[in-house]
Amino acid sequence: MAKRRRRAHSAAFKAKVALAAVKGERPLDELAQHFDVHPDQITE
């Protein structure tokens, strides 16, 4: 069984996700699905 590598997100990607979360236009679970990350990784 091969080990799964962790994804390293760029600072620009993190900023984009954070800005979307702060705007609050979409629920966090919808943002997580849109950006392909786990909802626990997005906090306001």
N, CA, C and O of each residue as an XYZ file, in Angstrom:
176
protein
N       0.844     -1.179      0.000
C       0.000      0.000      0.000
C       0.889      1.242      0.000
O       1.724      1.414      0.888
N       0.711      2.084     -0.975
C       1.527      3.288     -1.108
C       1.049      4.359     -0.135
O      -0.147      4.507      0.115
N       2.004      5.096      0.402
C       1.651      6.195      1.286
C       1.152      7.373      0.462
O       1.653      7.647     -0.629
N       0.182      8.045      0.991
C      -0.374      9.207      0.313
C       0.401     10.444      0.738
O       0.595     10.684      1.930
N       0.839     11.221     -0.230
C       1.603     12.429      0.078
C       0.676     13.556      0.501
O      -0.431     13.697     -0.017
N       1.139     14.343      1.437
C       0.370     15.501      1.873
C       0.470     16.600      0.833
O       1.519     16.800      0.222
N      -0.615     17.300      0.641
C      -0.602     18.408     -0.308
C      -0.053     19.648      0.376
O      -0.385     19.933      1.527
N       0.781     20.375     -0.331
C       1.315     21.640      0.170
C       0.624     22.762     -0.598
O       0.793     22.889     -1.810
N      -0.149     23.565      0.108
C      -0.881     24.653     -0.528
C      -0.038     25.924     -0.507
O       0.622     26.228      0.487
N      -0.067     26.652     -1.603
C       0.700     27.891     -1.708
C       0.057     28.982     -0.847
O      -1.102     28.882     -0.446
N       0.834     30.008     -0.579
C       0.323     31.129      0.204
C      -0.826     31.816     -0.525
O      -1.769     32.287      0.109
N      -0.753     31.874     -1.842
C      -1.819     32.506     -2.624
C      -3.124     31.715     -2.501
O      -4.199     32.304     -2.389
N      -3.031     30.386     -2.521
C      -4.218     29.542     -2.372
C      -4.828     29.735     -0.987
O      -6.045     29.861     -0.853
N      -3.984     29.758      0.038
C      -4.468     29.937      1.407
C      -5.157     31.286      1.565
O      -6.186     31.389      2.232
N      -4.586     32.320      0.950
C      -5.178     33.651      1.027
C      -6.537     33.682      0.335
O      -7.474     34.312      0.824
N      -6.640     33.005     -0.795
C      -7.898     32.963     -1.543
C      -8.984     32.271     -0.718
O     -10.121     32.741     -0.665
N      -8.633     31.161     -0.079
C      -9.596     30.424      0.745
C      -9.988     31.256      1.969
O     -11.164     31.323      2.327
N      -9.009     31.884      2.603
C      -9.281     32.692      3.791
C     -10.182     33.875      3.452
O     -11.106     34.186      4.203
N      -9.921     34.526      2.340
C     -10.741     35.665      1.929
C     -12.179     35.232      1.661
O     -13.122     35.926      2.042
N     -12.341     34.098      1.014
C     -13.685     33.581      0.749
C     -14.409     33.251      2.054
O     -15.615     33.475      2.167
N     -13.683     32.723      3.034
C     -14.294     32.378      4.320
C     -14.700     33.631      5.084
O     -15.762     33.664      5.705
N     -13.862     34.659      5.042
C     -14.150     35.890      5.775
C     -15.341     36.625      5.160
O     -16.144     37.221      5.878
N     -15.451     36.581      3.840
C     -16.593     37.233      3.183
C     -17.908     36.617      3.640
O     -18.914     37.318      3.756
N     -17.909     35.317      3.899
C     -19.093     34.646      4.428
C     -20.239     34.508      3.448
O     -21.384     34.340      3.866
N     -19.961     34.574      2.154
C     -21.019     34.463      1.153
C     -21.511     33.025      0.987
O     -22.637     32.806      0.541
N     -20.683     32.050      1.341
C     -21.037     30.631      1.238
C     -20.743     29.953      2.570
O     -19.877     30.410      3.316
N     -21.452     28.868      2.878
C     -21.139     28.096      4.088
C     -19.752     27.449      3.968
O     -19.264     27.207      2.864
N     -19.135     27.175      5.104
C     -17.784     26.612      5.104
C     -17.713     25.266      4.401
O     -16.733     24.980      3.712
N     -18.738     24.433      4.564
C     -18.687     23.127      3.907
C     -18.747     23.264      2.383
O     -18.149     22.467      1.661
N     -19.457     24.259      1.908
C     -19.510     24.502      0.460
C     -18.164     25.036     -0.047
O     -17.706     24.655     -1.124
N     -17.540     25.917      0.735
C     -16.210     26.418      0.370
C     -15.197     25.283      0.334
O     -14.375     25.205     -0.579
N     -15.259     24.408      1.325
C     -14.322     23.287      1.383
C     -14.460     22.398      0.155
O     -13.462     21.949     -0.407
N     -15.689     22.147     -0.256
C     -15.912     21.322     -1.437
C     -15.406     22.042     -2.687
O     -14.815     21.415     -3.567
N     -15.631     23.338     -2.769
C     -15.199     24.114     -3.936
C     -13.671     24.126     -4.061
O     -13.132     23.993     -5.159
N     -12.979     24.287     -2.925
C     -11.517     24.366     -2.942
C     -10.844     23.011     -2.739
O      -9.616     22.934     -2.701
N     -11.632     21.941     -2.607
C     -11.123     20.578     -2.455
C     -10.230     20.418     -1.222
O      -9.136     19.857     -1.299
N     -10.717     20.919     -0.093
C     -10.042     20.746      1.193
C     -11.080     20.259      2.205
O     -12.282     20.311      1.944
N     -10.613     19.791      3.349
C     -11.519     19.338      4.402
C     -12.090     20.562      5.123
O     -11.369     21.538      5.333
N     -13.367     20.529      5.505
C     -13.965     21.680      6.189
C     -13.236     22.094      7.468
O     -13.256     23.270      7.831
N     -12.598     21.153      8.152
C     -11.854     21.496      9.366
C     -10.635     22.367      9.071
O     -10.091     22.993      9.980
N     -10.208     22.412      7.828
C      -9.049     23.225      7.470
C      -9.416     24.684      7.241
O      -8.535     25.533      7.111
N     -10.702     24.979      7.191
C     -11.157     26.352      6.985
C     -11.795     26.837      8.274
O     -12.732     26.215      8.774
N     -11.303     27.931      8.813
C     -11.901     28.549      9.990
C     -12.059     30.036      9.722
O     -11.333     30.614      8.913
N     -13.004     30.641     10.400
C     -13.233     32.072     10.203
C     -12.394     32.876     11.165
O     -12.448     34.105     11.153
